[in-house]
Amino acid sequence: MDLNDLRSAITLLSFVIFIGLVAWAWSARRRSSFDEAARLPFSGEEPRS
């Protein structure tokens, strides 16, 4: 196994992780929590510190 094989494996692993993150972010189960987070700036409540 040379350096180019290692680089290819890391690139492939990074791509698989990226696809997994995209699938997680666009999943229907996450939509409600993302919608709630998107409305936070307009809630009118002061943030707790």
Secondary structure, 3 states (H helix, E strand, C coil): CCHHHHHHHHHHHHHHHHHHHHHHHCCHHHHHHHHHHHHHHHCCCCCCC
